[in-house]
Amino acid sequence: MEFSVTKSNGSLIPPSEPTTPGTLDLSRIDRLPVLKCNARTLHVFEAIGPHGAAQSIIREAVSKALVPYYPLAGRLSSNGSTIDCTGDGVWFVDASANCSLRSVGYFEDVKSIPFDSLLPGHPQEDQGIDPLVLMQVTEFEGDGFVMGLTFCHTICDGLGAAQFLNAIGEFARCVNPLTVAPVWHRDFLPPPKQTTDLITNLPPPNFILPHYHLEQANIDLQLEDISHLKHEFMQHSLKHCSTFEIVAAMLWRNRTQAMDYLGSENKIMKLVFFANCRNLIEPPLPKGFYGNCFFPVTISASNETLTQSSIIEVVKMIQEAKEKLPEEFSDWVKGDVDGKKDDPFAPPLGYDTLFVSEWGRLGFNQVDYGNGPPLHVVPMQGSPIIPAAIVGSLPRPNKGIRLMTWCFQKHHLQPFLNSIAATISPQ
């Protein structure tokens, strides 16, 4: 896609009213080193007024939202365990593109999106600015805008980030009071028995990056295809299953099949996804909590088992692993984890481990700044070496699932696509 974007220098948006100063402790999960990273996404919207209106409306709404969400206007402490409530604000960039959204197909062709043009750059280090949230609102000619968002994962998980964006949307629409009031409540877990419990198994100093290159591929799945597989699962097991379970099973099994390990040594394949644990806390976390509260579910199976299993059988593997989640999470919270076991928050990295995330229920698709929810929400690849996939939604007004993947070497991609096509073809 060839077009140009002109950006402002960027500036800080502080809360619109004075907020409580001081220091807030982060939770035991927030402090995990693995979360010291930024999540980056693009949110594509129809216009909410004449050119420039989106920027002014959202800028004002952000300022108002930072009053109840004042920790997001603060700064992460140097040791990563607290938030300094400085009230400095979030970073905001105004930008404009020299074309319409329609002329670039509303960015449905994800692989050709110029992310660097649509995401906010980080303030220069010499400015001494290190915000937790960075935004860029790029207005296109006449028909819409794109919000580029960079969010510090330490302060929020996906549910929390979406909750903040929905609050901005309500302020933009003059909704008062907020539908969901934010709750900090980061003391929901007891401190670990030993400080070493917080240390995640980071790659050793001599860690060598893999040589493989991960190709991006998006697979669009129709609701009737998912419903067919759900019905088949119901007939075989007399149990219900979720859309995520179907899609994750399809991806894991067919990806392993495309990798064609049969005939070589037996390999252990891993599937990792992160489960919301808000309801596993006693008492359950209050509505409005916007911190990190999840736990990795890791499933292992041999390549031979996976390739010889049906999608229905792999769904059963996933459900069995999820049934163990309350006990495994409880053991981790108490510190009752066998020292010989791998850190659950640091599964082995490599081509044989696949990470899958579900985005359909986070709340990003409900954000409304004045003219309806986004046409499209697009995540950016998190790592060039970690095989990953995101289960999202098709761009509006289409209905269905878009599976966004970065988990194939080039020679494995086409066999996978062929395998998926065979899986969802009419029986």
ABEGO torsion letter per residue (X at the ends): XBBBBBBBAEBBBBBABBBBBEBBBBBAAAABAAABBBBBBBBBBBBAEBBGAAAAAAAAAAAAAAAAAAAAABBBBAAGABBBBAGAEBBBBBBBBABBAAAAGGGABAAABBAAAABBBBBBAAAGBBBABBBBBBBBBGAEBBBBBBBBAAABBAAAAAAAAAAAAAAAAGBOBBABBBBAGAAABBBBABAAAABBBBBBAABBBBABBBBBBBBBBBAAAAAAAAAAAAAAAGBBBBAAAAAAAAAAAAAAAAAGABGBBBBBBBBBBBBBAAAABOBBBBBGBABBBBBBBBBBBBAAAAAABBAAAAAAAAAAAAAAAAAAAAAAAAGBBBAABBBAABBBBEAABBBBBBAAAAGAAABBAGAEBBABBBBBBABAABBBBBBBBBBOABBEBBBBBBABBAAAAAAAAAAAAAAABBX
